[in-house]
Amino acid sequence: MAVKTDKRISEARAWTYVLLGGILEIVWASGFKYEGIPSIVVLVSLLTSFDLIIRATKALPVGTVYAVFAGMGTLGTTIVEIVMSGGTVSMLRIVFILLLLACIIGLKLSSKGSGA
């Protein structure tokens, strides 16, 4: 009978998982719209991003992890959309993108030392 050990990861590693998961979310979400991203890349990115987020929640609060993950995906896919549409963007949209970025950074900074 195998004994399962409770192997916790460090906060730094957990945040690395969130960062990588967020980047992969941008890949798979963009792949839904742009045919240039092969379906296998979309599928692998989707599964890997969720695996990384699940791992990150072992060391960080799930609400913070999910908010940062979703915020990164929203921010990244919005930037991809702007670039792919020829760079047209309103000043109001830039303000909201920067506000979202500030909220993501604020969540990251406010969770330091909060544990799981």
Backbone as a chain_set.jsonl record, in Angstrom:
{"seq": "MAVKTDKRISEARAWTYVLLGGILEIVWASGFKYEGIPSIVVLVSLLTSFDLIIRATKALPVGTVYAVFAGMGTLGTTIVEIVMSGGTVSMLRIVFILLLLACIIGLKLSSKGSGA", "coords": {"N": [[0.85, -1.182, 0.0], [0.682, 2.117, -0.956], [1.892, 5.083, 0.504], [0.642, 8.257, 0.637], [2.242, 11.301, 0.477], [2.028, 14.573, 1.862], [2.947, 16.914, -0.066], [3.934, 20.033, -0.103], [4.185, 22.95, -2.113], [6.379, 25.759, -2.61], [5.534, 29.254, -2.057], [6.634, 30.904, -3.999], [7.088, 29.122, -6.135], [4.448, 28.402, -6.604], [3.376, 30.849, -7.505], [4.818, 31.042, -9.846], [3.661, 28.942, -11.246], [1.08, 30.01, -11.528], [1.632, 32.216, -13.177], [2.68, 30.938, -15.502], [0.444, 29.363, -16.126], [-1.411, 31.383, -16.685], [-0.28, 32.529, -18.978], [-0.467, 30.36, -20.717], [-3.218, 30.225, -20.808], [-3.837, 32.435, -22.358], [-2.865, 31.544, -24.791], [-4.543, 29.263, -25.362], [-7.101, 30.424, -25.296], [-6.933, 32.36, -27.298], [-6.566, 30.659, -29.397], [-9.097, 29.722, -29.923], [-10.182, 31.56, -31.617], [-8.309, 32.225, -33.616], [-7.16, 30.635, -36.434], [-4.554, 30.015, -36.954], [-3.365, 28.879, -34.782], [-2.714, 25.685, -33.937], [-5.067, 23.005, -33.277], [-4.204, 21.0, -31.505], [-2.288, 22.342, -30.002], [-3.903, 24.185, -28.716], [-5.487, 22.445, -27.148], [-3.517, 21.113, -25.525], [-2.434, 23.35, -24.222], [-4.685, 24.266, -22.823], [-5.264, 22.094, -21.037], [-2.826, 21.914, -19.638], [-2.633, 24.483, -18.504], [-4.763, 24.489, -16.659], [-3.953, 22.389, -15.01], [-1.641, 23.5, -13.879], [-2.773, 25.644, -12.449], [-4.364, 24.294, -10.603], [-2.343, 23.036, -9.142], [-1.105, 25.319, -8.079], [-3.004, 26.217, -6.266], [-2.578, 24.684, -4.081], [-0.819, 25.954, -2.466], [-1.529, 28.606, -2.38], [-4.236, 30.984, -1.848], [-7.304, 29.962, -3.255], [-9.187, 31.728, -4.414], [-7.688, 34.034, -4.956], [-5.751, 32.973, -6.695], [-7.362, 32.122, -8.857], [-8.527, 34.552, -9.641], [-6.294, 36.065, -10.447], [-5.303, 34.411, -12.49], [-7.501, 34.385, -14.32], [-7.648, 37.124, -14.795], [-5.143, 37.607, -15.972], [-5.493, 36.117, -18.306], [-7.623, 37.491, -19.492], [-6.495, 40.045, -19.83], [-4.281, 39.386, -21.469], [-5.494, 38.157, -23.757], [-6.973, 40.287, -24.658], [-4.972, 42.081, -25.398], [-3.766, 40.56, -27.443], [-5.922, 40.552, -29.225], [-6.071, 43.294, -29.841], [-3.606, 43.69, -31.117], [-3.864, 41.904, -33.284], [-5.978, 43.051, -34.637], [-4.987, 45.222, -35.886], [-4.124, 47.199, -34.209], [-5.935, 49.157, -33.34], [-7.37, 50.931, -30.774], [-9.317, 52.241, -28.129], [-8.985, 55.057, -25.895], [-10.348, 54.723, -23.505], [-10.532, 51.948, -23.335], [-7.827, 51.314, -22.949], [-7.446, 52.476, -20.444], [-9.069, 50.79, -18.847], [-7.754, 48.348, -19.24], [-5.307, 48.905, -18.005], [-6.255, 49.329, -15.423], [-7.212, 46.772, -14.804], [-4.755, 45.401, -14.868], [-3.503, 46.669, -12.683], [-5.153, 45.736, -10.622], [-4.621, 42.97, -10.708], [-1.905, 42.948, -9.989], [-2.196, 44.074, -7.451], [-3.689, 42.056, -6.113], [-1.791, 40.01, -6.122], [0.258, 41.172, -4.552], [-1.099, 41.631, -2.148], [-1.601, 39.102, -1.216], [0.657, 38.03, -0.161], [2.222, 36.064, 2.169], [-0.186, 35.201, 3.194], [-0.849, 32.589, 3.192], [-2.541, 29.392, 2.686]], "CA": [[0.0, 0.0, 0.0], [1.482, 3.336, -1.071], [1.538, 6.159, 1.418], [0.682, 9.54, -0.053], [2.805, 12.358, 1.313], [1.514, 15.911, 1.586], [4.101, 17.648, -0.552], [3.558, 21.414, -0.394], [5.131, 23.717, -2.913], [6.63, 27.087, -2.064], [4.708, 30.323, -2.646], [7.291, 31.37, -5.232], [6.804, 28.15, -7.188], [3.023, 28.505, -6.893], [3.171, 32.028, -8.353], [5.354, 30.696, -11.161], [2.611, 28.144, -11.871], [-0.001, 30.926, -11.919], [2.129, 32.988, -14.319], [2.717, 30.058, -16.67], [-0.939, 29.015, -16.436], [-2.03, 32.554, -17.316], [0.258, 32.641, -20.337], [-1.081, 29.287, -21.51], [-4.628, 30.576, -21.026], [-3.86, 33.353, -23.505], [-2.674, 30.715, -25.985], [-5.728, 28.468, -25.722], [-8.255, 31.288, -25.565], [-6.716, 32.95, -28.626], [-6.715, 29.576, -30.36], [-10.502, 29.554, -30.289], [-10.526, 32.508, -32.669], [-7.323, 32.304, -34.693], [-6.886, 29.326, -37.011], [-3.111, 29.809, -37.008], [-2.957, 28.097, -33.613], [-3.235, 24.323, -34.156], [-5.979, 22.477, -32.254], [-3.46, 20.246, -30.485], [-1.666, 23.345, -29.134], [-5.001, 24.702, -27.891], [-5.848, 21.415, -26.17], [-2.427, 20.931, -24.56], [-2.359, 24.585, -23.43], [-5.836, 24.28, -21.923], [-5.083, 21.102, -19.976], [-1.656, 22.27, -18.834], [-2.916, 25.679, -17.709], [-5.592, 24.121, -15.513], [-3.124, 21.593, -14.099], [-0.78, 24.429, -13.137], [-3.606, 26.408, -11.516], [-4.714, 23.367, -9.519], [-1.133, 22.894, -8.311], [-0.858, 26.579, -7.372], [-3.948, 26.369, -5.157], [-2.084, 23.917, -2.922], [-0.021, 26.849, -1.629], [-2.087, 29.962, -2.408], [-5.705, 31.009, -1.766], [-7.918, 29.646, -4.541], [-9.821, 32.921, -4.972], [-6.632, 34.891, -5.497], [-5.168, 32.278, -7.846], [-8.283, 32.157, -9.987], [-8.694, 35.942, -10.089], [-5.089, 36.455, -11.18], [-5.307, 33.584, -13.7], [-8.527, 34.9, -15.235], [-7.249, 38.49, -15.156], [-4.054, 37.508, -16.946], [-6.071, 35.654, -19.56], [-8.4, 38.599, -20.065], [-5.535, 41.069, -20.253], [-3.497, 38.876, -22.595], [-6.3, 37.98, -24.966], [-7.334, 41.636, -25.126], [-3.793, 42.605, -26.094], [-3.668, 39.808, -28.701], [-6.998, 41.053, -30.086], [-5.677, 44.633, -30.306], [-2.506, 43.524, -32.076], [-4.355, 41.221, -34.484], [-6.943, 43.896, -35.354], [-4.306, 46.365, -36.479], [-3.697, 48.159, -33.206], [-6.911, 50.186, -33.022], [-7.857, 50.801, -29.405], [-9.754, 53.515, -27.568], [-8.334, 55.468, -24.656], [-11.101, 54.121, -22.411], [-10.121, 50.546, -23.245], [-6.493, 51.318, -22.345], [-7.634, 52.761, -19.014], [-9.57, 49.581, -18.191], [-6.681, 47.351, -19.269], [-4.363, 49.283, -16.944], [-6.939, 49.093, -14.155], [-7.172, 45.332, -14.596], [-3.37, 45.078, -14.525], [-3.286, 47.132, -11.306], [-5.866, 44.811, -9.725], [-3.868, 41.714, -10.681], [-0.708, 43.199, -9.168], [-2.67, 44.267, -6.077], [-4.016, 40.745, -5.556], [-0.529, 39.302, -5.897], [0.957, 41.79, -3.417], [-1.872, 41.511, -0.912], [-1.672, 37.718, -0.767], [1.952, 37.629, 0.387], [2.198, 35.608, 3.563], [-1.526, 34.875, 3.656], [-0.98, 31.123, 3.286], [-3.556, 28.777, 1.838]], "C": [[0.894, 1.243, 0.0], [0.959, 4.393, -0.111], [1.71, 7.47, 0.67], [1.214, 10.607, 0.905], [2.213, 13.698, 0.891], [2.698, 16.793, 1.217], [3.67, 19.051, -0.958], [4.632, 22.091, -1.224], [5.303, 25.087, -2.265], [5.699, 28.108, -2.728], [5.3, 30.805, -3.954], [7.003, 30.426, -6.389], [5.332, 28.226, -7.582], [2.736, 29.71, -7.79], [3.736, 31.811, -9.748], [4.328, 29.874, -11.934], [1.462, 29.035, -12.345], [0.409, 31.717, -13.156], [2.132, 32.138, -15.592], [1.302, 29.647, -17.103], [-1.665, 30.154, -17.136], [-1.564, 32.753, -18.741], [-0.367, 31.579, -21.242], [-2.567, 29.545, -21.753], [-4.767, 31.513, -22.217], [-3.736, 32.561, -24.803], [-3.956, 29.979, -26.344], [-6.946, 29.334, -26.014], [-8.129, 31.947, -26.94], [-6.9, 31.904, -29.713], [-8.145, 29.304, -30.755], [-10.878, 30.445, -31.471], [-9.591, 32.421, -33.876], [-6.91, 30.909, -35.165], [-5.4, 29.009, -37.075], [-2.579, 29.009, -35.827], [-3.562, 26.707, -33.767], [-4.079, 23.829, -32.975], [-5.241, 21.733, -31.154], [-2.772, 21.208, -29.514], [-2.715, 23.932, -28.191], [-5.335, 23.706, -26.783], [-4.767, 21.222, -25.104], [-2.298, 22.157, -23.66], [-3.478, 24.642, -22.4], [-5.62, 23.327, -20.747], [-3.909, 21.459, -19.054], [-1.935, 23.488, -17.961], [-3.757, 25.338, -16.483], [-4.832, 23.245, -14.521], [-2.241, 22.504, -13.247], [-1.57, 25.222, -12.096], [-4.02, 25.533, -10.338], [-3.528, 23.198, -8.577], [-0.873, 24.149, -7.481], [-1.78, 26.741, -6.169], [-3.569, 25.53, -3.94], [-1.315, 24.814, -1.959], [-0.588, 28.265, -1.52], [-3.604, 29.899, -2.302], [-6.338, 30.842, -3.153], [-8.558, 30.87, -5.191], [-8.818, 33.853, -5.62], [-6.033, 34.277, -6.747], [-6.091, 32.4, -9.054], [-8.456, 33.581, -10.524], [-7.486, 36.4, -10.907], [-5.023, 35.699, -12.516], [-6.289, 34.144, -14.738], [-8.181, 36.317, -15.698], [-6.13, 38.496, -16.182], [-4.59, 37.074, -18.307], [-6.844, 36.753, -20.264], [-7.475, 39.672, -20.621], [-4.78, 40.61, -21.503], [-4.294, 38.72, -23.869], [-6.773, 39.319, -25.526], [-6.176, 42.247, -25.901], [-3.604, 41.891, -27.434], [-4.707, 40.325, -29.697], [-6.646, 42.421, -30.668], [-4.599, 44.523, -31.376], [-3.012, 42.92, -33.382], [-5.346, 42.077, -35.285], [-6.291, 45.154, -35.923], [-3.97, 47.466, -35.493], [-4.693, 49.253, -32.878], [-7.484, 49.928, -31.629], [-8.229, 52.185, -28.878], [-9.01, 53.803, -26.265], [-9.039, 54.834, -23.454], [-10.714, 52.649, -22.23], [-8.734, 50.425, -22.611], [-6.589, 51.554, -20.849], [-8.102, 51.5, -18.278], [-8.544, 48.446, -18.196], [-5.679, 47.65, -18.155], [-4.97, 49.074, -15.558], [-6.941, 47.606, -13.815], [-5.775, 44.878, -14.197], [-3.049, 45.491, -13.094], [-3.964, 46.21, -10.295], [-5.142, 43.471, -9.609], [-2.636, 41.868, -9.801], [-1.107, 43.368, -7.702], [-3.032, 42.95, -5.404], [-2.754, 39.965, -5.229], [0.166, 39.861, -4.658], [0.211, 41.597, -2.107], [-1.951, 40.085, -0.392], [-0.374, 37.235, -0.129], [1.816, 37.272, 1.862], [0.831, 35.216, 4.071], [-1.757, 33.372, 3.77], [-2.074, 30.615, 2.381], [-4.893, 28.734, 2.52]], "O": [[1.76, 1.392, 0.863], [-0.247, 4.568, 0.06], [2.781, 7.761, 0.138], [0.692, 10.785, 2.006], [1.935, 13.925, -0.286], [3.366, 17.349, 2.088], [3.104, 19.241, -2.035], [5.826, 21.839, -1.058], [4.469, 25.517, -1.469], [5.152, 27.866, -3.804], [4.574, 31.084, -4.907], [6.708, 30.871, -7.498], [5.002, 28.127, -8.764], [1.945, 29.611, -8.727], [3.199, 32.334, -10.724], [4.143, 30.077, -13.133], [0.932, 28.837, -13.439], [-0.385, 31.87, -14.084], [1.641, 32.572, -16.634], [1.001, 29.592, -18.296], [-2.439, 29.928, -18.065], [-2.355, 33.105, -19.616], [-0.746, 31.858, -22.38], [-3.113, 29.134, -22.777], [-5.712, 31.394, -22.997], [-4.409, 32.859, -25.79], [-4.416, 30.049, -27.484], [-7.741, 29.003, -26.893], [-9.119, 32.073, -27.661], [-7.337, 32.219, -30.82], [-8.396, 28.717, -31.808], [-11.786, 30.12, -32.235], [-10.032, 32.531, -35.019], [-6.379, 30.11, -34.394], [-5.025, 27.848, -37.235], [-1.453, 28.513, -35.873], [-4.784, 26.557, -33.733], [-3.832, 24.191, -31.825], [-5.617, 21.827, -29.985], [-2.683, 20.915, -28.321], [-2.445, 24.148, -27.01], [-5.451, 24.082, -25.617], [-5.072, 21.173, -23.913], [-2.076, 22.017, -22.457], [-3.256, 25.019, -21.25], [-5.779, 23.719, -19.591], [-4.003, 21.317, -17.835], [-1.52, 23.527, -16.802], [-3.495, 25.84, -15.39], [-5.049, 23.352, -13.314], [-2.112, 22.301, -12.039], [-1.087, 25.444, -10.986], [-4.022, 25.992, -9.196], [-3.69, 23.215, -7.356], [-0.47, 24.059, -6.321], [-1.39, 27.334, -5.163], [-4.183, 25.662, -2.882], [-1.17, 24.488, -0.781], [-0.167, 29.036, -0.658], [-4.203, 28.874, -2.63], [-5.941, 31.512, -4.107], [-8.474, 31.028, -6.409], [-9.062, 34.395, -6.698], [-5.827, 34.967, -7.746], [-5.645, 32.744, -10.149], [-8.523, 33.782, -11.736], [-7.644, 37.047, -11.942], [-4.718, 36.292, -13.55], [-5.929, 34.346, -15.897], [-8.397, 36.665, -16.858], [-6.148, 39.275, -17.135], [-4.182, 37.608, -19.339], [-6.734, 36.928, -21.477], [-7.655, 40.144, -21.743], [-4.659, 41.358, -22.474], [-3.834, 39.103, -24.945], [-6.951, 39.461, -26.736], [-6.383, 42.863, -26.946], [-3.317, 42.532, -28.444], [-4.404, 40.513, -30.875], [-6.892, 42.68, -31.846], [-4.67, 45.183, -32.414], [-2.635, 43.371, -34.464], [-5.531, 41.849, -36.481], [-6.988, 46.055, -36.391], [-3.571, 48.557, -35.898], [-4.331, 50.208, -32.191], [-8.011, 48.852, -31.347], [-7.543, 53.171, -29.147], [-8.477, 52.897, -25.624], [-8.381, 54.449, -22.487], [-10.585, 52.168, -21.104], [-8.501, 49.517, -21.814], [-5.892, 50.905, -20.069], [-7.587, 51.18, -17.207], [-8.481, 47.668, -17.244], [-5.252, 46.741, -17.443], [-4.268, 48.683, -14.626], [-6.699, 47.227, -12.669], [-5.623, 44.061, -13.289], [-2.394, 44.744, -12.368], [-3.407, 45.936, -9.232], [-5.062, 42.903, -8.519], [-2.357, 41.011, -8.962], [-0.426, 42.859, -6.812], [-2.71, 42.752, -4.233], [-2.663, 39.333, -4.177], [0.615, 39.096, -3.804], [0.835, 41.417, -1.061], [-2.329, 39.874, 0.76], [-0.328, 36.122, 0.396], [1.359, 38.071, 2.679], [0.68, 34.923, 5.257], [-2.737, 32.932, 4.37], [-2.492, 31.289, 1.44], [-5.865, 28.245, 1.943]]}, "num_chains": 1, "name": "protein.A"}
